Amino acid sequence: MLHVRRRSARAVTPRISTYSIVAHDPDAREWGVAVQSKFLAVGAAVPHARAEVGAVATQALANLAYGPRGLDLLADGLDAAETVAQLTREDPRRDDRQLGVVDRNGRGATFTGAACLAWAGGIAGQNFAAQGNILESADTVEALATTFTATAGTPLATRLIACLEAAQAAGGDRRGQQSAALLVVRDGGGYGGGSDRAVDLRVDDHPAPIAELARIYELHDRLFGSTPTDAWLPVDASLRDEIGERLARLGYRQADLEQAFLAWAGTLNLEERIDGLERIDPVVLTVLRAG
């Protein structure tokens, strides 16, 4: 792992005092960013990612051009360290910036400018880059890194939320909490397969933004997550009758049961989890049984 740490007492323009982790899951072919800050709507500024290219977090006195410019450099074939070097070389205010990058192969790199406010620094390793500024201590960034490593084998979005929770427990932003965001991309991973944004959630202003982010991610996963098809339940005659009875009690009494089922699922935004009525996702069945 590469550790980069800087301290400064120089106060200038208001900054995105933040901790973030940029990461890659090579098995799922996902890239993502999770971030928390004492800053309004941090998700509008810090996280950037593109499927099969990489991910970037730009913070401190954030240069928002680092996001799209960094992704373009990665798409052109630069690795994470080369991308960090190029972005900061082009920027006369690099000393005020903080940056984390993970490339398409999971190589991580982090940069903390000499003028970032203490505590500020980062740790980069294979498949991640963790960084923060205006933190209680280095423990916050170390918690991001160790939690990411310890949660290997679980879904990337879940890992990233766990990293934020651990970082906050270790001290977090010394100014407090306000907003958080989670971005995970995967080729065709967005709604209907029309984009790469598998998860794009933001808590813009909340006293406990990480807990709220975890709550809305749970809702997101229930609606738009996926259950392996071999875990779906066959709809035999008995289950088909039950589904029909439950739909009727809920007001879905179309003559064609599949049409009734589709109408109900669409009303509850569960259409991504259904595929006819030969088999049923157990998550969908649980929701139907709950009424």
PyMOL commands that set and color helices and strands:
alter all, ss='L'
color gray80, all
select helices_A, chain A and resi 42-44+66-75+80-89+94-96+139-150+156-169+191-193+209-224+229-231+237-249+257-267+271-273+282-290
alter helices_A, ss='H'
color red, helices_A
select strands_A, chain A and resi 2-6+18-25+30-37+47-50+54-60+97-103+108-112+120-125+128-132+179-185+197-203+233-234+279-280
alter strands_A, ss='S'
color yellow, strands_A
deselect
rebuild
show_as cartoon
